[in-house]
Amino acid sequence: MSSIIFLWLLLSVISQADSVPEKPKRSALNQLTRMLLRRYDCGVRPVLNWTSPTLVYIDLIIQSVLDVDGQMQKVTTSIWYRQIWKDEFLMWDPEEFDGITEISLSSDAIWVPDVIISEFVDEGKSPNIPYVYVNSSGIVKNYKPIQVVSACDLEIYAFPFDKQNCTLTFRSWLHSVSEVDLALWRSAEEIATDTREFMNDGEWELLSVPSHYWKMHLGDRDYAHIQFNVLIRRRPLLFVVSVLIPSIFLMVVDVISFYLPPNSGTRITFKTSILLGYTVFRVNMMDEIPATAIKTPLIGVFFAVCMAFLVLSLAKSIFVVKLLHHSEKEVKEMSISACLLDKYGSTDQTFSESLFTSVRTLDDVDQSGGYEFDLSPEADLLSLTEARDGSPQLEKVLQEVVSLKLYLQEEEDEGSAQTDWLALCYKVDKFLFRMYLLILLIYSSTLLLLWSSWSSG
């Protein structure tokens, strides 16, 4: 009986042992990761022989130029950055781990070279990539996109036909060449001509990205540098259409306005309207033109000179109008009879009545066989002398007729002088217009030659 109980207990223990689940084995990837990082120290440079330098290969691809700030002298670019180096502590035999040849590890868990960009001035909106790839030979690949905000010596004098040369210099912040050395992953020629990933539909055009390696001696150590020169060129079509062409049109309209008559106020009014419109246009275009505290782009000088030309044109028209009215005197708006009445205003009768009476008297004298008059300028004084011996009424008539004739002669002389003066003013206006046009053409031709050479270059 006791043996039966013992057998039953033994079978119960065996059945309970069979019902316990088996603990799962770790995967090969998990085992490999644990094996690599079990004794890894991310603060130690990963070389077996401390005297051998770690060679870090660098490569980049320019994706786009996001912003060019001429006033702050900085450029924002988007690049695809690659670092490759060998970590001698991260090597394994793929056959021992189910043929795994490459794994991803956290970049915080391993040693990463302290390579920075010297021109870096601000933290861009770059995505955080927390992993790197490691293969069985110990080659670590750190690929990540970076938005770089870097300082750049921008030359905006030739805007909008300018080209920029901005540098991106990679160097180790702490380690010298004997510890961390740099090299290009691809050839310099291949990097310079690689523009396939660049977004070529924006304001800027990527020309090339030349690169070179050099060392800087500081203290008693040499530090490795790799410099990439990002050569870009602005596309000027937008600025030519929205800025230059409207300004040129306004200048052409100002030149055409010289064909308006100078003796009318229309020309001055028209030129004042052009100057006011150009001022409003210039204010609206202020945000479109880059500016620095040291240099002013040539297009800014162009706008200032154009405004000076408009002011000069208006001043010239005002000068010509002043010349036209220089010889005029303030006279009363009277008829000939009103002027004579103003001269002989002591009598009570009107000049028309006096003239009618004088003519009737002359007719009476002529019918009675009286005097015959010669009203030529040489006979005026003689006629008046002879009239003193005759009738007092006749003397008065002669005085009025002589005054009338003198007034008409003065009006005729003044009209002739005014005509000559007007012709002289027209000649002065034509001469000043030709001088103005010549200076404007010389200035415009110089600008066009400069802009053409910059655009074609």
SVG drawing of the C-alpha trace seen along z (x, -y; Angstrom):
<svg xmlns="http://www.w3.org/2000/svg" viewBox="-19 -180 74 182">
<polyline fill="none" stroke="black" stroke-width="0.4" points="0.0,0.0 2.8,-2.3 4.5,-1.6 1.3,-2.6 1.1,-5.9 4.8,-6.6 4.2,-5.8 1.2,-8.1 3.2,-11.0 6.0,-10.4 3.7,-10.6 2.1,-13.8 5.5,-15.5 6.5,-14.5 3.2,-15.8 3.6,-19.1 7.2,-19.5 5.9,-18.9 3.3,-21.6 5.8,-24.4 6.5,-26.5 10.1,-26.5 12.0,-29.7 12.5,-31.2 16.0,-31.5 17.4,-35.0 17.5,-35.9 20.8,-36.1 20.4,-39.8 19.8,-40.3 22.8,-38.1 25.0,-40.0 24.0,-43.4 24.6,-42.3 27.9,-40.8 29.1,-44.0 28.0,-46.5 28.7,-44.3 32.1,-45.8 32.0,-48.7 33.1,-52.2 31.8,-55.0 34.2,-57.5 37.3,-55.7 38.5,-56.0 37.9,-52.6 41.4,-51.5 43.5,-48.6 46.7,-50.5 46.3,-54.0 49.1,-55.4 47.1,-54.8 44.7,-57.5 41.0,-56.9 40.3,-57.8 36.9,-59.4 35.6,-59.7 33.2,-62.6 30.8,-63.0 27.9,-65.5 25.2,-66.2 23.6,-69.6 19.8,-69.3 18.6,-72.9 19.4,-76.5 16.7,-77.5 17.6,-81.1 20.3,-83.8 20.3,-86.6 22.4,-89.4 22.0,-91.7 23.0,-89.0 25.5,-87.4 24.3,-83.9 23.0,-81.1 20.7,-78.2 21.3,-75.0 19.9,-71.5 22.5,-68.8 22.7,-65.0 25.7,-64.3 27.6,-61.0 30.4,-59.9 32.2,-56.6 34.9,-55.3 36.1,-52.0 35.4,-50.9 37.8,-48.1 35.7,-47.1 32.6,-46.4 33.6,-43.4 32.2,-39.8 32.0,-36.6 28.7,-36.5 28.6,-32.7 28.3,-32.7 25.2,-34.9 23.0,-33.4 24.8,-35.2 24.1,-38.7 26.5,-41.1 25.1,-44.5 23.1,-45.9 21.9,-49.2 23.0,-50.6 22.2,-53.6 24.6,-56.5 24.6,-57.3 25.9,-53.8 29.1,-53.9 32.0,-56.3 31.2,-59.1 33.8,-61.5 33.5,-65.1 33.4,-66.5 31.7,-69.9 31.2,-72.6 33.4,-75.7 30.9,-78.1 28.0,-76.9 26.2,-79.8 22.7,-78.6 20.9,-75.4 18.7,-74.4 15.6,-72.3 17.4,-69.0 15.6,-65.7 17.2,-63.6 18.5,-60.3 19.4,-58.2 20.9,-55.2 24.0,-54.2 24.7,-51.2 27.6,-48.9 28.8,-45.9 30.8,-42.9 34.1,-44.5 33.6,-47.3 32.7,-50.0 30.3,-52.5 28.0,-54.5 26.4,-57.6 24.0,-59.0 21.7,-62.0 20.1,-65.1 21.3,-68.4 19.9,-71.9 23.0,-74.1 22.8,-77.8 26.3,-79.0 28.1,-82.3 29.0,-83.4 30.7,-86.4 28.0,-87.4 28.8,-89.6 25.5,-91.3 26.9,-94.2 25.9,-92.5 22.3,-91.7 20.3,-90.2 23.1,-88.8 25.2,-87.7 27.1,-84.5 28.0,-83.4 30.8,-81.2 29.9,-79.8 32.2,-77.4 31.4,-74.4 34.5,-73.4 34.5,-70.1 37.0,-69.5 37.5,-67.7 36.8,-70.0 39.4,-68.4 41.4,-65.7 44.5,-66.4 45.6,-64.5 47.5,-62.0 44.2,-61.0 41.4,-61.7 42.2,-62.3 39.7,-63.2 39.4,-62.1 36.9,-62.3 34.6,-59.3 34.3,-60.1 36.7,-61.8 36.7,-65.6 35.7,-65.6 32.6,-63.4 31.5,-65.6 32.0,-68.8 29.7,-67.7 27.1,-65.9 24.0,-68.1 21.4,-65.3 19.7,-65.7 19.6,-69.5 16.2,-71.1 16.7,-73.1 13.4,-75.0 14.1,-77.7 15.7,-81.1 19.3,-79.7 21.1,-77.5 23.9,-75.1 27.0,-75.5 29.5,-73.1 30.8,-72.0 34.6,-71.9 36.4,-70.5 39.9,-70.1 41.8,-68.8 44.2,-70.9 45.8,-71.0 45.9,-73.9 48.9,-74.1 47.9,-75.3 50.4,-75.1 52.4,-72.0 49.7,-70.0 48.1,-69.8 44.3,-69.6 42.7,-68.2 40.1,-70.2 38.0,-69.4 36.4,-72.4 33.5,-72.3 32.9,-75.4 29.2,-75.7 29.0,-77.8 25.5,-79.1 24.1,-81.6 20.8,-83.6 18.2,-83.4 17.5,-87.1 14.4,-86.7 11.9,-87.4 13.8,-90.6 14.2,-91.8 10.5,-91.5 9.3,-92.9 12.0,-95.5 14.1,-96.6 11.5,-96.7 9.0,-98.9 11.8,-101.3 13.0,-101.5 9.5,-102.1 9.1,-105.1 12.3,-106.5 11.2,-106.1 7.9,-107.9 9.9,-110.7 12.0,-111.1 8.9,-111.2 7.4,-113.9 10.0,-116.3 8.0,-116.5 5.2,-118.3 5.1,-122.1 7.4,-123.8 5.2,-126.9 2.3,-125.0 2.1,-123.7 1.2,-120.2 4.9,-119.1 5.7,-120.0 2.5,-118.4 3.2,-115.2 6.9,-115.0 5.8,-115.6 3.4,-112.7 6.1,-110.4 8.5,-111.4 5.7,-110.6 4.9,-107.3 8.6,-106.3 9.0,-107.2 6.0,-104.9 7.5,-102.1 10.9,-102.5 9.4,-102.2 7.4,-99.0 10.6,-97.4 12.7,-98.0 12.1,-94.5 13.0,-92.9 16.6,-94.3 19.2,-92.8 21.3,-95.3 24.3,-95.2 25.7,-97.8 28.9,-98.1 27.9,-97.6 25.0,-98.7 24.0,-96.6 24.4,-98.3 20.6,-98.1 20.2,-100.3 22.5,-102.8 20.5,-102.5 17.3,-103.4 18.9,-106.4 20.4,-107.7 17.1,-107.2 15.3,-109.3 18.0,-111.9 17.5,-112.0 13.7,-112.5 14.4,-115.4 16.9,-116.8 14.3,-116.5 11.7,-118.3 14.2,-121.1 15.1,-121.5 11.5,-121.9 10.9,-124.5 14.0,-126.4 12.7,-126.6 9.3,-127.7 11.0,-130.4 12.9,-131.6 9.7,-131.7 8.1,-134.1 11.2,-136.0 10.6,-139.0 6.9,-139.4 5.7,-142.4 2.5,-142.7 0.2,-144.8 -3.4,-145.5 -5.8,-143.4 -7.1,-146.3 -7.9,-147.1 -6.1,-149.9 -8.9,-152.3 -8.7,-151.4 -4.9,-152.1 -5.5,-155.5 -8.3,-156.3 -6.0,-155.5 -3.5,-158.0 -6.0,-160.7 -8.4,-160.0 -8.7,-163.6 -11.5,-164.4 -15.1,-163.5 -15.8,-162.0 -14.9,-158.5 -12.1,-157.8 -14.6,-156.6 -16.5,-159.8 -13.3,-161.8 -12.0,-159.8 -15.4,-160.2 -15.3,-164.0 -11.7,-164.2 -12.5,-162.4 -15.5,-164.6 -13.4,-167.7 -10.8,-166.5 -13.5,-166.0 -14.8,-169.5 -11.4,-171.0 -10.6,-169.0 -13.9,-170.1 -13.2,-173.8 -9.8,-173.5 -7.8,-173.3 -4.7,-171.4 -3.4,-168.2 -1.6,-165.8 1.4,-163.7 1.4,-161.2 4.8,-159.7 7.2,-159.5 9.3,-162.3 6.3,-164.7 4.8,-164.1 6.7,-166.8 6.2,-169.2 2.4,-168.5 2.1,-169.2 4.1,-172.5 1.9,-173.7 -1.3,-172.6 -0.4,-174.9 -1.0,-177.8 -4.3,-176.4 -7.4,-175.0 -7.0,-173.6 -9.3,-170.8 -7.0,-169.8 -4.0,-169.7 -5.8,-167.3 -6.7,-165.0 -3.2,-164.9 -1.9,-164.0 -4.3,-161.1 -3.5,-159.8 0.2,-159.9 -0.2,-158.1 -2.3,-155.4 0.3,-154.9 3.2,-154.7 1.3,-152.2 0.6,-150.0 4.3,-150.2 5.4,-149.2 3.0,-146.3 4.4,-145.1 8.0,-145.5 7.2,-143.6 5.5,-140.8 8.5,-140.4 10.8,-140.4 8.6,-137.8 8.7,-135.6 12.5,-135.8 12.7,-135.0 10.3,-132.0 12.5,-130.7 15.6,-131.0 13.9,-129.2 13.0,-126.4 16.6,-126.1 17.7,-126.0 15.1,-123.3 16.3,-121.2 19.9,-121.6 19.2,-120.6 17.1,-117.7 19.9,-116.4 22.4,-116.7 20.0,-114.9 19.4,-112.1 23.2,-111.7 24.0,-111.3 21.1,-108.9 22.2,-106.8 25.8,-106.6 24.7,-105.6 22.2,-103.0 24.7,-101.5 27.3,-101.1 24.8,-99.3 23.7,-97.0 27.2,-96.1 28.0,-95.3 24.9,-93.2 25.3,-91.4 28.9,-90.4 27.8,-89.2 24.9,-87.3 26.9,-85.6 29.8,-84.9"/>
</svg>
